[in-house]
Amino acid sequence: MKRRVVVTGMGAVTPIGNTVEEFWNNVKAGTVGIQEITKFDTTDYKVKLAGEVKGFVAKECMDFKSAKRMEPFSQYAVAAAKEAFEQAEIDMQREDPFRIGVIIGSGIGSLQVAEREYEKILTKGSARVNPLMVPMMISNMAAGNVAIQLGLKGKCTSVTTACATGTHSIGDALRAIQYGDADIMLAGGTESAICPLSVAGFSSLTALTTATDPKRASIPFDKDRSGFVIGEGAGIVVLEELEHAKKRGAKIYAELVGYGATCDAYHITAPAEDGSGAAKAMELALTDANVHPEDIDYINAHGTSTHHNDLVETRAIKSVLKDAAKDVVVNSTKSMTGHLLGAAGGVEFIVCVKSIEEGFIHQTMGLQTPDNECDLNYTIGAPIEKPVHCVLTNSLGFGGHNATLCIKEYLE
């Protein structure tokens, strides 16, 4: 028998808030966190906008020495993990550290440190490269730093599946608890890649929008969508085996009941045209959760604001839910935050949990006129307040990676 897994803590660093409370209040208010890029000079770039984290001070979340040895993607992960850990009220004096693990991924790690240190090679010679360059750069260091900061000695791995990273991380953590590898897991994604090399690369790929109006830049499912807005942040959750959580009197926010993962095996950047890969991931999550299409109240879509993604995801939802698709509410959190890449799945999972908790489904901001083939209820014009019992959240990544999680209201 698979063990039941519940959510007992959440932490977030995002373009619209650096705690879950601040983030969720801004989600409910429809705040768009996209603005002109401040992290570097964009004079020679066609892309001008990003979803930057604002007002984050690393030394407020960890000691100064530790912060100096981390790049922002690791700092964000540590800050979000500490918030989630504190919310879960885990007392390490009462826990076996070998039964608490970490699965936190980053799609990219730090391109910034690579940029800086390569510049040193060109201008000062290879001997001047920072000896901590490699441990600051590599993507698994977010998980490693979280484990070090919190003293967690259980399973510690790092998933890297581009924009599906956060969702895969949470799904893999679910399995680790279900099958007895751990009692508690910290899981999610983190990213900070708003830098010259990243923006130039995504721009050359024609993946980023060149829109200059922040309110009309990330507009998932809109007929005028023209690419995604790069964002940054972290979303980390505490997953816990149900009986373990009950025994220590933990507050339970939701139950994670299903996980599906597939690959398109089609193209390195484009999704399969018929949406079959994404559809199969949703189908597997529903089967794993033992729920039916008509049980789904809400889908937090991957919804990147790129032409192919939004069209293919719509086809996938309709393929899986069939007649129930007309009744399900769909939205995209990326309309407010931009695309947080490896962090997106973690942050959007938190939105799903809060939607269940409060019966609130946020508006897809900026969406005015849906594409002709995007014909679902995308929460246009206003949020929806209604009971939310069961939700799906999708993530699709370069390389053909597809991941879906099913989250339900916790019931005894």
Residue pairs with C-beta under 8 A, 6 or more apart in sequence:
2 178
2 179
3 177
3 178
3 179
3 180
3 241
3 242
3 243
4 241
4 242
4 243
4 255
5 174
5 177
5 178
5 239
5 240
5 241
5 242
5 255
5 256
5 257
6 239
6 240
6 241
6 242
6 245
6 252
6 253
6 254
6 255
6 256
6 410
7 237
7 238
7 239
7 240
7 252
7 253
7 254
7 255
7 256
7 353
7 407
8 87
8 88
8 238
8 239
8 240
8 245
8 250
8 251
8 252
8 253
9 83
9 84
9 85
9 86
9 87
9 88
9 89
9 90
9 237
9 238
10 20
10 83
10 84
10 87
10 235
10 236
10 237
10 238
10 253
10 350
10 353
11 19
11 20
11 79
11 80
11 81
11 82
11 83
11 84
11 85
11 87
11 234
11 235
11 236
11 237
12 18
12 19
12 20
12 23
12 80
12 83
12 233
12 234
12 235
12 236
12 346
12 347
12 350
13 53
13 56
13 76
13 79
13 80
13 233
13 234
14 23
14 33
14 51
14 53
14 231
14 233
14 234
14 235
14 337
14 340
14 347
15 33
15 34
15 51
15 52
15 53
15 54
15 231
15 232
15 233
15 336
15 337
15 338
16 22
16 23
16 26
16 27
16 31
16 32
16 33
16 336
16 337
17 23
17 24
17 25
17 26
18 53
18 54
18 55
18 56
18 79
19 83
20 83
20 87
20 350
20 354
23 347
23 350
24 350
24 351
24 354
26 33
26 336
27 333
27 336
27 351
27 354
27 362
28 360
28 362
28 383
30 336
30 362
30 363
30 365
30 383
31 336
32 214
32 215
32 218
32 335
32 336
32 365
32 366
33 51
33 52
33 54
33 231
33 336
33 337
33 338
34 49
34 50
34 51
34 214
34 217
34 218
34 229
34 231
34 336
34 337
34 338
35 49
35 50
35 52
35 214
36 42
36 48
36 49
36 214
37 47
37 48
37 49
37 50
37 52
37 194
37 199
38 52
39 50
39 52
39 194
39 195
40 194
40 195
40 196
40 199
42 48
42 199
45 196
45 199
45 200
45 203
46 203
46 210
47 199
47 202
47 203
47 208
47 209
47 210
47 230
48 210
48 212
49 209
49 211
49 212
49 214
49 217
49 229
49 338
50 194
50 199
50 229
50 230
50 231
50 232
50 338
51 218
51 229
51 230
51 231
51 232
51 233
51 337
51 338
51 339
51 340
52 194
52 231
52 232
53 72
53 76
53 192
53 232
53 233
56 72
56 75
56 76
56 79
58 67
58 70
58 72
58 75
58 79
59 67
61 67
61 75
61 78
61 79
61 82
62 70
62 75
62 78
62 79
62 82
62 149
66 78
66 145
66 149
67 75
69 132
69 135
69 136
70 78
70 136
70 141
70 145
71 109
71 110
71 112
71 113
71 136
71 137
71 141
71 192
72 110
72 112
72 192
72 232
73 106
73 108
73 109
73 110
73 139
73 142
73 190
73 191
73 192
73 193
73 232
73 234
74 136
74 141
74 142
74 145
74 190
76 190
76 191
76 192
76 232
76 233
76 234
76 343
77 104
77 106
77 142
77 143
77 145
77 146
77 188
77 190
77 234
77 236
78 142
78 145
78 146
78 149
79 234
80 188
80 190
80 234
80 235
80 236
80 346
81 102
81 104
81 146
81 149
81 150
81 186
81 236
82 149
82 150
83 236
84 186
84 236
84 237
84 238
85 150
85 186
85 238
87 238
88 184
88 238
88 240
88 250
89 250
89 251
90 100
90 184
90 238
91 248
92 150
92 151
94 248
95 183
95 184
96 183
97 151
97 152
97 153
97 154
98 153
98 154
99 154
99 182
99 183
99 184
100 152
100 153
100 154
100 182
100 183
100 184
100 185
100 186
101 152
101 154
101 155
101 156
101 157
101 173
101 176
101 181
101 182
101 184
101 185
101 186
102 143
102 146
102 147
102 152
102 154
102 155
102 156
102 157
102 185
102 186
102 187
103 143
103 155
103 156
103 157
103 158
103 159
103 169
103 170
103 172
103 173
103 176
103 185
103 186
103 187
104 142
104 143
104 146
104 158
104 169
104 186
104 187
104 188
104 189
104 190
104 236
105 139
105 142
105 143
105 158
105 159
105 160
105 161
105 165
105 166
105 168
105 169
105 189
105 190
105 342
106 139
106 142
106 158
106 160
106 165
106 189
106 190
106 191
106 342
106 343
107 139
107 160
107 161
107 162
107 163
107 165
107 189
107 191
107 193
107 341
107 342
107 397
108 139
108 191
108 193
108 198
108 341
108 342
109 137
109 138
109 139
109 141
110 136
110 137
110 192
110 193
111 193
111 195
111 197
111 198
112 192
112 193
112 195
113 130
113 133
113 136
113 137
114 133
114 137
114 197
115 195
115 196
115 197
116 130
117 129
117 130
117 133
120 128
120 129
120 130
121 128
121 129
130 136
135 141
139 158
139 160
139 342
140 157
140 158
142 158
142 190
142 234
143 156
143 157
143 158
144 156
144 158
146 152
146 186
146 236
147 153
147 156
150 186
152 186
154 181
154 182
154 184
154 185
155 176
155 181
155 182
155 185
157 172
158 169
159 165
159 168
159 169
159 172
160 342
161 168
161 397
161 399
161 401
161 403
162 341
162 342
162 397
162 398
162 399
162 401
163 302
163 304
163 339
163 341
163 342
163 344
163 345
163 395
163 396
163 397
163 398
163 401
164 345
164 395
164 396
164 397
164 401
164 402
164 403
165 189
165 341
165 342
165 343
165 345
165 395
165 397
166 188
166 189
166 235
166 340
166 342
166 343
166 344
166 345
166 346
166 347
166 348
166 349
166 395
167 189
167 344
167 345
167 346
167 348
167 349
167 393
167 394
167 395
167 403
167 404
167 405
168 261
168 345
168 395
168 401
168 403
169 187
169 188
169 189
169 345
169 346
170 187
170 188
170 237
170 239
170 256
170 259
170 345
170 346
170 349
170 405
171 259
171 260
171 261
171 403
171 405
172 187
173 182
173 185
173 186
173 187
173 239
174 185
174 187
174 239
174 256
174 259
174 405
175 259
176 182
176 185
177 183
177 184
177 185
177 239
177 240
177 241
183 240
183 241
183 244
184 238
184 239
184 240
184 241
184 244
185 238
185 239
185 240
186 236
186 237
186 238
186 239
187 236
187 237
187 239
187 346
188 234
188 235
188 236
188 237
188 343
188 345
188 346
188 347
188 349
189 234
189 235
189 340
189 342
189 343
189 344
189 345
189 346
189 347
190 233
190 234
190 235
190 236
190 342
190 343
190 346
191 231
191 232
191 233
191 234
191 340
191 341
191 342
191 343
191 344
192 232
192 233
193 230
193 232
193 341
194 230
194 231
194 232
198 230
199 208
199 230
202 208
202 230
205 269
206 227
207 227
207 228
207 269
207 306
208 227
208 228
208 229
208 230
209 217
209 218
209 225
209 226
209 227
209 228
209 229
209 305
210 226
210 227
211 217
211 226
215 365
215 366
216 224
216 366
217 229
217 305
217 338
217 366
218 228
218 229
218 305
218 334
218 335
218 336
218 337
218 338
218 339
218 365
218 366
219 225
219 305
219 335
219 366
219 367
219 368
220 301
220 303
220 304
220 305
220 310
220 332
220 334
220 335
220 364
220 367
220 378
221 303
221 310
221 314
221 332
221 364
221 367
221 370
221 371
221 374
221 376
221 378
222 305
222 366
222 367
222 368
222 369
222 370
222 371
223 369
223 370
223 371
223 372
224 368
224 369
225 305
225 306
225 307
225 310
225 371
226 305
226 307
227 305
227 306
228 304
228 305
228 306
228 334
228 338
228 339
229 305
229 334
229 338
229 339
230 338
230 339
230 341
231 334
231 337
231 338
231 339
231 340
231 341
231 343
231 344
232 340
232 341
232 343
233 337
233 340
233 343
233 347
234 343
234 346
234 347
235 340
235 343
235 344
235 345
235 346
235 347
235 348
235 349
235 350
236 346
237 346
237 349
237 350
237 353
239 256
240 250
242 252
242 255
245 252
246 252
252 410
253 353
253 356
253 357
253 410
254 352
254 353
254 356
254 357
254 407
254 408
254 409
254 410
255 407
255 408
255 409
255 410
255 411
256 405
256 406
256 407
257 288
257 289
257 290
257 291
257 406
257 407
257 408
258 284
258 285
258 286
258 287
258 288
258 289
258 290
258 291
258 404
258 405
258 406
259 284
259 285
259 288
259 403
259 404
259 405
259 406
260 280
260 281
260 282
260 283
260 284
260 285
260 286
260 287
260 288
260 402
260 403
260 404
261 281
261 284
261 401
261 402
261 403
261 404
262 277
262 278
262 280
262 281
262 284
262 402
263 277
263 399
263 400
263 401
263 402
264 271
264 272
264 276
264 277
264 278
264 400
264 402
265 277
265 400
266 272
266 277
266 400
267 400
268 398
268 399
268 400
269 398
270 308
271 277
271 278
271 308
271 309
271 312
271 313
271 396
271 400
272 278
272 312
272 400
273 312
274 312
274 315
274 319
275 312
275 313
275 314
275 315
275 316
275 319
276 316
276 319
277 316
277 400
277 402
278 302
278 312
278 313
278 316
278 394
278 396
278 402
278 404
279 315
279 316
279 317
279 319
279 320
280 402
281 394
281 402
281 403
281 404
282 316
282 317
282 320
282 392
282 394
282 404
283 320
284 404
285 392
285 404
285 405
285 406
286 292
286 293
286 296
286 320
286 392
286 406
288 406
289 390
289 406
289 408
291 390
291 406
291 408
292 324
293 320
293 321
293 322
293 323
293 324
293 325
294 324
294 327
295 389
295 390
296 321
296 324
296 328
296 390
296 391
296 392
297 328
297 329
297 386
297 387
297 388
297 389
297 390
297 391
298 328
298 329
298 330
298 331
298 352
298 355
298 361
298 388
298 391
298 392
299 317
299 328
299 329
299 330
299 331
299 391
299 392
299 393
299 394
300 331
300 332
300 333
300 348
300 351
300 352
300 355
300 391
300 392
300 393
300 394
301 310
301 313
301 317
301 330
301 331
301 332
301 378
301 394
302 309
302 313
302 332
302 334
302 344
302 394
302 395
302 396
303 309
303 310
303 313
303 330
303 331
303 332
303 333
303 334
303 335
303 364
304 310
304 332
304 334
304 339
305 332
305 334
305 335
305 339
309 396
310 371
310 374
311 371
311 373
311 374
312 396
313 394
313 396
314 373
314 374
314 375
314 376
315 373
316 394
317 325
317 328
317 330
317 376
318 325
318 376
321 328
325 376
326 376
326 377
327 377
328 376
328 377
329 361
329 377
329 379
329 384
330 364
330 376
330 377
330 378
330 379
331 361
331 362
331 363
331 364
331 378
331 379
332 364
332 378
333 344
333 347
333 348
333 351
333 362
334 340
334 344
335 363
335 364
335 365
335 366
335 367
336 362
336 365
337 344
337 347
340 347
344 395
345 393
345 395
345 403
345 405
348 393
348 395
349 393
349 405
349 407
351 362
351 393
352 391
352 393
352 405
352 407
353 407
354 360
355 361
355 362
355 388
355 391
356 388
356 389
356 391
356 407
356 408
356 409
359 385
359 386
359 387
359 388
360 383
360 384
360 385
360 388
361 379
361 383
361 384
361 385
361 386
361 388
362 379
362 383
363 379
363 380
363 381
363 382
363 383
364 378
364 379
364 380
367 378
367 380
368 380
370 378
370 380
388 409
389 408
389 409
390 406
390 407
390 408
390 409
391 406
391 407
391 408
392 404
392 405
392 406
392 407
393 404
393 405
393 407
394 402
394 403
394 404
395 401
395 402
395 403
395 404
396 402
396 403
397 403
